[in-house]
Amino acid sequence: MRSIEARGLTKEFKVYQSRSGLTGAFRDLFNRQYRTIRAVNGIDLTIEPGEIVGYIGENGAGKSTTIKMLTGILEPTGGCLRVNGYDPHREREEFVRTIGVVFGQRSQLWWDIAVKESFRLLKKLYRLSGEGYRQHLDRLVEVLEIGPFLDQPVRKLSLGQRMRCELAAALLHQPRLLFLDEPTIGLDVLVKENIRRFLKQVNAEYGTTILLTTHDLSDIEALCSRVVMLDKGNIIYDGDLERLRTQWGDGRRLILELKEEVPSFVLNEKTRGLSVKWEGEGTRYTARLEKGTTVSDVLSRLVPAVAVQELKIEEATTEDIVRRIYREGAAHA
Ligand SMILES: Nc1ncnc2c1ncn2[C@@H]1O[C@H](COP(=O)(O)OP(=O)(O)OP(=O)(O)O)[C@@H](O)[C@H]1O
């Protein structure tokens, strides 16, 4: 059974539009006008058990709306959806036992009670019992190093401590599929590293499928072999990170320090006809090399005319690549 299978998944929102002025407000009283927003536009998405998939897109692309449909919070307007074999919205009660959810911005733990009391409530909610549960909990407490905070109320924990407790809470019932929405937002580098290591471990040991939404591309680099990129409700890339890099990552940067100041128009002139964008001024320039243009193409034009003191070549980072795809608005798997 597939973890996620969506065909033509669509969500539309009807938004009330108010007319301007007093007459407009008066007319709104009797005849409201609505506008339809198609937040998710007929996407096809299949995720197999054990995959770790990064779900990315700019603000407003439709990520949260998708996750809300996949977790059963929102009912789709159209399309077919099965998650862990269930219809998430219609079979919500049985379905939620098979998933875990961590939203970085919101807590599923009770704010004023001790963490272990929250765990106890969740245990009742999921109807968990027995030695298996005890051992699993002990393991989570040990690996996430949350033992010292179990007696404290959530409101007294730091963000990093709370996130580790959230992860434990989301995994108490050993779900087959884990949804993570911005799990490392606001955390310092060390805590981020620990959380990523833990997630890899959970995935390897229990075969837990993970769908991760994040704006932090280093999460994706550390965890996901596959990325799904959303733009205005449509999937514009679904494939591995490596392919994304090779298809779009030829935008290398050449960083130059010149012996003498040279105006930028000279560099533009010398490299006319090549796909290169110059940034900088005086003696320091960066050449952004676009598709097809190589470092030696640029240097062979420059070196006879301009004295170069030092040069450095930088590969485009995933962040550069993704920004570029967002800007240009398309990518094909
Ligand atoms: N309840 C709602 N009512 C009306 N419009 C909505 C609602 N929820 C989302 N939208 C609209 O749907 C579109 C997609 O929003 P969504 O929150 O899914 O994007 P997102 O990719 O998660 O963005 P972000 O990264 O900012 O969280 C946006 O245009 C948003 O304004």
The ligand as an SDF file (V2000), in Angstrom:
LIG
                    3D

 31 33  0  0  0  0  0  0  0  0999 V2000
   -8.8930   29.3250    4.5460 N   0  0  0  0  0  0  0  0  0  0  0  0
   -8.5650   29.9890    3.4280 C   0  0  0  0  0  0  0  0  0  0  0  0
   -9.4560   30.8260    2.8450 N   0  0  0  0  0  0  0  0  0  0  0  0
   -9.1310   31.4780    1.7110 C   0  0  0  0  0  0  0  0  0  0  0  0
   -7.9600   31.3910    1.0760 N   0  0  0  0  0  0  0  0  0  0  0  0
   -7.0250   30.5760    1.6040 C   0  0  0  0  0  0  0  0  0  0  0  0
   -7.2780   29.8340    2.8130 C   0  0  0  0  0  0  0  0  0  0  0  0
   -6.1680   29.1100    3.1060 N   0  0  0  0  0  0  0  0  0  0  0  0
   -5.2780   29.3950    2.1280 C   0  0  0  0  0  0  0  0  0  0  0  0
   -5.7820   30.2600    1.2290 N   0  0  0  0  0  0  0  0  0  0  0  0
   -5.1040   30.7780    0.0220 C   0  0  0  0  0  0  0  0  0  0  0  0
   -4.6280   29.6710   -0.7200 O   0  0  0  0  0  0  0  0  0  0  0  0
   -3.3440   29.9380   -1.2730 C   0  0  0  0  0  0  0  0  0  0  0  0
   -2.3430   28.8810   -0.7760 C   0  0  0  0  0  0  0  0  0  0  0  0
   -2.1340   29.0680    0.6280 O   0  0  0  0  0  0  0  0  0  0  0  0
   -1.2500   28.0790    1.5280 P   0  0  0  0  0  0  0  0  0  0  0  0
   -1.3620   28.5410    2.9350 O   0  0  0  0  0  0  0  0  0  0  0  0
   -1.6280   26.6800    1.2100 O   0  0  0  0  0  0  0  0  0  0  0  0
    0.2070   28.3710    0.9550 O   0  0  0  0  0  0  0  0  0  0  0  0
    1.6300   27.9090    1.5240 P   0  0  0  0  0  0  0  0  0  0  0  0
    2.4050   27.3900    0.3490 O   0  0  0  0  0  0  0  0  0  0  0  0
    1.4580   26.9930    2.6680 O   0  0  0  0  0  0  0  0  0  0  0  0
    2.2630   29.2830    2.0040 O   0  0  0  0  0  0  0  0  0  0  0  0
    3.2520   29.5980    3.2680 P   0  0  0  0  0  0  0  0  0  0  0  0
    4.6030   29.1080    2.8580 O   0  0  0  0  0  0  0  0  0  0  0  0
    3.1870   31.0840    3.3640 O   0  0  0  0  0  0  0  0  0  0  0  0
    2.6930   28.8910    4.4750 O   0  0  0  0  0  0  0  0  0  0  0  0
   -2.9890   31.3540   -0.8710 C   0  0  0  0  0  0  0  0  0  0  0  0
   -3.3530   32.2020   -1.9180 O   0  0  0  0  0  0  0  0  0  0  0  0
   -3.8690   31.6060    0.3530 C   0  0  0  0  0  0  0  0  0  0  0  0
   -4.1810   32.9680    0.4780 O   0  0  0  0  0  0  0  0  0  0  0  0
  1  2  1  0
  2  3  1  0
  2  7  2  0
  3  4  2  0
  4  5  1  0
  5  6  2  0
  6  7  1  0
  6 10  1  0
  7  8  1  0
  8  9  2  0
  9 10  1  0
 10 11  1  0
 11 12  1  0
 11 30  1  0
 12 13  1  0
 13 14  1  0
 13 28  1  0
 14 15  1  0
 15 16  1  0
 16 17  2  0
 16 18  1  0
 16 19  1  0
 19 20  1  0
 20 21  2  0
 20 22  1  0
 20 23  1  0
 23 24  1  0
 24 25  2  0
 24 26  1  0
 24 27  1  0
 28 29  1  0
 28 30  1  0
 30 31  1  0
M  END
$$$$
